[in-house]
């Protein structure tokens, strides 16, 4: 894959897990990154792990807050001089249960954080930089958006909406900006812990690749989709599932 020297990325939800792995893959190819998360302490640790203020800057805040999103975008442009790559990785999943019993206010919160805030972030980046200079956008979706996801259906609906949002944006923002998504299955992060902890071997047996995902698997795929090697790829959702959907699981 080509270098990302001289380019700046904004990665949301990047204090740990998939977001941090994406930021690490981008920095490893020469990019500078602005990373966001809710907790300043965890964010400061992530900035240190990425190489410090020469290559990474943190902006703490809530993804649902329009002022925070504007500040994050502004920080990228002001600190590093551009905003070439945008990664929408923030996602919440506070509800567990069948759709017919789902509290509607809870579903509204999921959709607001996972979908509406992601579009808000794209709008900020477009206005501040990408409409004039171009760039690439990546949304972190999920295989839950591609199939039934028992007991986490609200989350699945939000991820399905993101997958369609990527399709819409790719058409609207091209040719200036490419827009793609990744759709991971179970990746070994704290967020997904309830899906595999204590039974990892059993969970991994469903995957033809023989293992669960690692954050780095998503990081490397993200770096490809954001970079010039994927210059003719837009409007796509790359499934990262170790072959599970091919078997009918994931």
C-alpha positions as CSV (number, residue, x, y, z in Angstrom):
1,X,0.0,0.0,0.0
2,X,1.1,3.5,-0.8
3,X,2.3,6.1,1.7
4,X,0.0,8.5,3.4
5,X,2.8,11.1,4.1
6,X,1.5,14.6,4.4
7,X,-2.1,13.6,4.9
8,X,-4.3,14.1,8.0
9,X,-7.0,11.9,9.3
10,X,-9.7,12.3,11.9
11,X,-10.6,9.1,13.6
12,X,-13.5,9.1,16.1
13,X,-13.9,6.7,19.0
14,X,-10.2,6.1,18.8
15,X,-9.0,5.7,22.4
16,X,-8.9,1.9,22.1
17,X,-10.1,-1.1,20.1
18,X,-10.9,-0.7,16.4
19,X,-10.6,3.1,16.3
20,X,-7.1,3.1,17.8
21,X,-6.0,0.3,15.5
22,X,-7.2,2.3,12.5
23,X,-5.3,5.4,13.7
24,X,-2.2,3.2,14.3
25,X,-2.3,1.9,10.7
26,X,-2.6,5.4,9.3
27,X,0.2,6.8,11.4
28,X,2.3,3.8,10.4
29,X,2.0,4.9,6.7
30,X,3.0,8.5,7.5
31,X,-0.3,10.2,8.3
32,X,-1.0,12.6,11.1
33,X,-4.2,11.9,13.1
34,X,-6.7,13.7,15.2
35,X,-8.4,11.2,17.5
36,X,-11.5,11.6,19.6
37,X,-13.1,9.8,22.5
38,X,-15.2,10.8,25.5
39,X,-12.6,10.2,28.3
40,X,-9.6,12.6,28.2
41,X,-7.3,10.3,30.2
42,X,-7.9,7.4,27.8
43,X,-7.4,9.7,24.9
44,X,-4.1,11.0,26.2
45,X,-2.9,7.4,26.5
46,X,-3.9,6.8,22.9
47,X,-2.0,9.9,21.7
48,X,1.1,8.7,23.5
49,X,0.8,5.2,22.0
50,X,0.5,6.7,18.5
51,X,3.7,8.7,18.9
52,X,2.8,11.9,20.7
53,X,1.9,15.4,19.5
54,X,4.1,15.4,16.4
55,X,1.7,12.9,14.8
56,X,-1.4,12.7,17.0
57,X,-3.7,15.1,18.8
58,X,-6.7,14.2,20.9
59,X,-10.0,16.1,21.1
60,X,-12.2,14.8,24.0
61,X,-16.0,15.0,23.7
62,X,-19.2,13.3,22.9
63,X,-19.8,12.4,19.2
64,X,-23.4,13.4,19.5
65,X,-22.4,17.0,20.3
66,X,-22.3,19.2,17.2
67,X,-19.8,21.6,18.8
68,X,-17.5,18.7,19.6
69,X,-17.6,17.5,16.0
70,X,-16.9,21.0,14.6
71,X,-14.0,21.3,17.1
72,X,-12.5,18.0,16.0
73,X,-12.6,18.9,12.3
74,X,-11.2,22.4,13.0
75,X,-8.4,20.9,15.1
76,X,-7.3,18.7,12.2
77,X,-7.2,21.7,9.8
78,X,-5.6,24.1,12.2
79,X,-3.0,21.7,13.7
80,X,-1.9,19.7,10.6
81,X,-3.1,21.9,7.7
82,X,-5.7,19.5,6.1
83,X,-8.3,16.9,6.6
84,X,-7.8,14.3,3.9
85,X,-9.3,11.2,5.6
86,X,-12.3,10.9,7.9
87,X,-13.1,7.7,9.9
88,X,-16.5,7.5,11.6
89,X,-16.0,4.8,14.2
90,X,-18.3,5.8,17.1
91,X,-21.0,3.3,17.9
92,X,-23.1,2.4,20.9
93,X,-25.1,-0.6,21.7
94,X,-26.9,-0.1,25.1
95,X,-29.9,-2.3,24.4
96,X,-30.2,-6.1,24.5
97,X,-33.4,-7.9,23.7
98,X,-36.0,-8.6,21.0
99,X,-37.1,-5.7,18.8
100,X,-40.7,-6.0,19.9
101,X,-39.7,-5.2,23.4
102,X,-37.1,-2.5,22.6
103,X,-37.6,0.8,24.4
104,X,-38.1,3.3,21.6
105,X,-36.2,6.1,23.3
106,X,-33.2,3.7,23.5
107,X,-33.5,3.0,19.8
108,X,-33.6,6.8,19.1
109,X,-30.4,7.2,21.1
110,X,-28.7,4.4,19.1
111,X,-29.7,5.9,15.8
112,X,-28.8,9.4,16.9
113,X,-25.3,8.4,18.0
114,X,-24.5,5.8,15.3
115,X,-26.2,7.4,12.3
116,X,-27.2,11.0,12.7
117,X,-23.9,12.0,14.4
118,X,-21.9,10.2,11.7
119,X,-23.7,12.2,9.0
120,X,-23.1,15.3,11.0
121,X,-19.4,14.6,11.1
122,X,-19.3,14.1,7.3
123,X,-21.1,17.4,6.9
124,X,-18.5,19.2,9.0
125,X,-15.6,17.7,7.1
126,X,-17.2,18.5,3.8
127,X,-17.8,22.1,4.7
128,X,-14.4,22.7,6.3
129,X,-12.1,20.9,3.8
130,X,-13.3,18.1,1.5
131,X,-15.7,20.0,-0.7
132,X,-12.8,22.0,-2.0
133,X,-9.8,19.7,-1.6
134,X,-11.3,16.2,-1.8
135,X,-10.5,13.3,0.4
136,X,-11.7,9.9,1.5
137,X,-14.2,8.7,4.2
138,X,-14.6,5.4,6.0
139,X,-17.5,4.4,8.1
140,X,-17.2,1.5,10.6
141,X,-20.4,-0.5,10.1
142,X,-20.9,-4.2,11.2
143,X,-22.0,-7.5,9.8
144,X,-25.0,-6.9,12.1
145,X,-26.2,-4.5,9.5
146,X,-26.2,-7.2,6.8
147,X,-28.3,-9.9,8.5
148,X,-30.6,-10.6,11.4
149,X,-28.8,-10.0,14.7
150,X,-30.8,-11.5,17.5
151,X,-30.9,-9.5,20.7
152,X,-28.9,-6.6,19.3
153,X,-31.4,-5.7,16.5
154,X,-31.4,-2.0,17.3
155,X,-27.6,-1.9,16.8
156,X,-28.1,-3.9,13.6
157,X,-30.7,-1.5,12.2
158,X,-28.3,1.4,12.9
159,X,-25.5,-0.3,11.0
160,X,-27.7,-1.1,8.1
161,X,-28.6,2.5,7.9
162,X,-24.9,3.4,7.9
163,X,-24.2,1.0,5.0
164,X,-26.9,2.7,3.0
165,X,-25.6,6.1,4.1
166,X,-22.3,5.2,2.6
167,X,-24.0,4.4,-0.7
168,X,-25.8,7.7,-0.7
169,X,-22.7,9.7,0.1
170,X,-20.5,8.0,-2.4
171,X,-22.8,9.1,-5.2
172,X,-23.4,12.6,-3.8
173,X,-19.8,13.4,-2.9
174,X,-18.0,11.8,-5.9
175,X,-15.8,12.5,-7.7
176,X,-14.2,14.7,-5.0
177,X,-14.6,12.3,-2.1
178,X,-14.7,8.5,-1.9
179,X,-16.8,6.9,0.7
180,X,-16.7,3.3,1.9
181,X,-17.4,1.2,4.9
182,X,-16.0,-1.9,6.7
183,X,-18.4,-4.4,8.3
184,X,-16.5,-6.4,10.9
185,X,-17.8,-9.5,12.6
186,X,-16.6,-10.3,16.1
187,X,-13.4,-8.4,16.8
188,X,-11.5,-9.0,20.1
189,X,-12.2,-5.6,21.8
190,X,-13.7,-4.6,25.1
191,X,-16.9,-3.5,23.2
192,X,-17.5,-7.0,21.8
193,X,-16.4,-8.8,25.0
194,X,-19.8,-10.2,25.8
195,X,-19.8,-12.1,22.5
196,X,-16.7,-14.2,23.1
197,X,-15.2,-13.9,26.5
198,X,-15.0,-17.2,28.3
199,X,-15.8,-19.1,25.1
200,X,-13.4,-17.8,22.5
201,X,-12.6,-21.2,21.0
202,X,-16.3,-22.0,20.6
203,X,-16.9,-18.6,19.0
204,X,-13.9,-18.9,16.7
205,X,-15.1,-22.3,15.4
206,X,-17.8,-20.6,13.4
207,X,-15.2,-18.8,11.3
208,X,-13.6,-20.5,8.3
209,X,-10.5,-18.4,9.0
210,X,-10.3,-20.3,12.3
211,X,-10.1,-17.2,14.6
212,X,-11.9,-14.1,15.7
213,X,-10.9,-10.7,14.3
214,X,-8.2,-8.6,15.8
215,X,-8.4,-4.8,15.8
216,X,-5.4,-4.7,13.4
217,X,-7.4,-6.7,10.8
218,X,-9.8,-3.7,10.6
219,X,-6.9,-1.2,10.8
220,X,-5.2,-2.5,7.7
221,X,-8.4,-2.8,5.7
222,X,-9.2,0.8,6.7
223,X,-5.8,2.1,5.5
224,X,-6.3,0.4,2.2
225,X,-9.8,1.9,1.6
226,X,-8.7,5.4,2.7
227,X,-5.5,5.4,0.6
228,X,-4.8,5.8,-3.1
229,X,-4.6,2.1,-3.7
230,X,-8.4,2.1,-3.5
231,X,-8.7,5.0,-5.8
232,X,-11.5,3.3,-7.9
233,X,-13.4,1.9,-4.9
234,X,-16.3,4.0,-3.5
235,X,-19.8,3.2,-2.2
236,X,-18.6,-0.2,-1.0
237,X,-18.9,-2.1,2.3
238,X,-15.9,-4.5,2.8
239,X,-17.0,-7.4,5.0
240,X,-14.3,-8.4,7.5
241,X,-15.6,-11.6,9.0
242,X,-13.2,-14.4,8.6
243,X,-15.6,-16.0,6.1
244,X,-18.4,-16.3,8.6
245,X,-21.2,-14.9,6.4
246,X,-20.2,-17.4,3.7
247,X,-21.0,-20.2,6.2
248,X,-24.2,-18.4,7.3
249,X,-22.9,-17.2,10.6
250,X,-21.2,-14.0,11.8
